[in-house]
Amino acid sequence: MADRTATLPAPATRKAPADSRVTLAHIMSEHDTNLYGTIHGGMVMKLIDDAAAAAAGRHADGPAVTVSVDRLTFISPVRAGDLLSVHAELERAGRTSMTVAVRVTPERWNASGPVAEVATGRLTFVAIDTDGRPRSVPALDTAVADGP
């Protein structure tokens, strides 16, 4: 159980989107498949939420909880044996809430090759303090050029 008496560091004033960037990679297996033989959408959704939560937590300098899945689009199926990469980055920061954009790309675990998006999403998080109450987050500095 987490130590609820710990204090959180004071958040930075502004952060660039790259400061929150996270890539989570997972090799999908036959244990992750649905009745159609492709990877279960719920498994992909969990990975999306995990990566987005890490990006939100990085921006907030502490815990952030999922408030909503604003959009989730499955573009094509994922197969067992795919190395699924979930890329998440902050795209908006309010006073206590943050919106994280996510894109999911697969590649065969044992081969390199072209990569295309198989899912995209946008999730909203709220930063919380040690008592579970909303707390302020740094502003998002979108003027910073930070690459692709």
C-alpha positions in Angstrom: 0.0 0.0 0.0 1.3 3.5 -0.9 2.5 5.8 1.9 -0.2 8.4 2.1 1.9 10.6 4.4 4.5 11.3 1.7 4.6 14.8 0.3 4.7 15.4 -3.4 7.3 17.6 -5.0 6.3 21.1 -6.1 5.3 21.0 -9.8 7.4 22.8 -12.4 5.8 25.9 -13.8 5.9 24.8 -17.4 6.8 21.6 -19.2 7.2 20.7 -22.9 5.2 17.8 -24.4 8.4 15.9 -24.8 8.9 15.9 -21.0 5.9 13.6 -20.7 6.6 11.3 -23.6 6.4 7.6 -22.9 6.7 4.5 -25.0 5.5 1.2 -23.5 6.3 -2.0 -25.5 4.8 -5.5 -24.9 5.0 -8.7 -26.9 1.5 -10.0 -27.4 0.9 -13.7 -27.0 -1.8 -16.3 -27.6 -2.9 -15.6 -24.0 -4.0 -12.1 -25.1 -6.2 -13.3 -28.0 -10.0 -13.2 -28.3 -12.3 -15.7 -30.0 -11.4 -14.3 -33.4 -7.7 -15.1 -32.9 -6.6 -11.5 -32.7 -5.5 -9.6 -29.6 -8.4 -8.7 -27.3 -9.3 -5.0 -27.4 -9.4 -4.9 -23.6 -5.7 -5.8 -23.5 -4.9 -3.0 -25.9 -7.0 -0.6 -23.9 -5.1 -1.6 -20.7 -1.8 -0.9 -22.4 -3.1 2.5 -23.6 -4.3 3.4 -20.2 -0.9 2.4 -18.6 1.1 4.4 -21.1 -1.2 7.4 -20.8 -1.1 7.3 -17.0 2.7 7.3 -17.1 2.7 10.3 -19.4 0.2 12.2 -17.2 2.2 11.3 -14.0 5.4 12.5 -15.6 3.8 15.8 -16.4 2.1 16.1 -13.0 5.3 15.1 -11.1 3.1 12.6 -9.2 0.0 10.5 -9.3 -2.7 11.1 -11.9 -5.9 9.1 -12.3 -8.0 8.4 -15.4 -11.1 10.5 -15.6 -12.3 9.6 -19.1 -11.4 7.9 -22.3 -12.4 10.7 -24.7 -11.7 8.7 -27.8 -10.4 5.3 -28.7 -10.2 4.0 -32.2 -9.2 0.6 -33.3 -7.8 0.8 -36.9 -6.7 -2.8 -37.5 -6.2 -6.0 -35.6 -3.2 -6.9 -33.6 -1.8 -10.5 -33.7 -0.1 -12.8 -31.3 3.7 -12.3 -31.8 3.4 -8.6 -32.4 5.6 -6.3 -30.4 3.0 -3.6 -29.6 4.4 -0.1 -28.8 2.1 2.4 -27.2 3.3 6.0 -27.6 1.8 8.6 -25.2 2.4 12.3 -24.9 0.6 15.2 -23.2 -1.3 17.4 -25.6 -3.2 19.6 -23.1 -2.9 20.7 -19.5 -5.5 22.5 -17.5 -5.4 23.5 -13.9 -5.6 20.0 -12.5 -6.5 17.9 -15.6 -4.4 16.7 -18.6 -5.3 15.3 -22.0 -2.9 12.6 -23.3 -2.8 11.5 -26.9 -1.9 7.9 -27.6 -0.9 6.0 -30.7 -0.3 2.2 -30.9 2.0 0.6 -33.5 2.9 -3.1 -34.0 5.8 -4.9 -35.5 6.6 -8.6 -35.5 8.7 -9.5 -32.5 11.4 -11.2 -34.5 11.6 -8.9 -37.6 11.8 -5.3 -38.5 9.7 -3.7 -41.1 7.2 -0.9 -41.8 5.0 0.2 -38.9 1.5 1.5 -39.1 -0.9 2.7 -36.4 -3.4 0.0 -35.2 -5.1 2.2 -32.6 -5.2 5.8 -31.4 -6.7 7.3 -28.3 -7.2 10.4 -26.2 -7.6 10.2 -22.4 -8.1 12.7 -19.7 -6.4 12.5 -16.3 -6.5 14.5 -13.1 -3.5 14.9 -10.9 -4.2 14.0 -7.3 -2.5 14.7 -3.9 -1.8 12.1 -1.2 -5.4 12.4 0.0 -6.8 11.8 -3.5 -7.9 15.4 -4.1 -7.2 17.2 -7.4 -4.0 19.2 -7.4 -2.4 21.7 -9.8 -0.2 20.6 -12.7 2.4 22.6 -14.7 1.3 24.5 -17.8 2.0 22.8 -21.1 4.6 24.8 -23.2 3.6 23.9 -26.7 5.9 26.5 -28.2 8.9 24.3 -27.5 10.0 22.5 -30.6 10.8 19.0 -29.4 10.9 16.8 -32.5 8.4 14.5 -34.0 
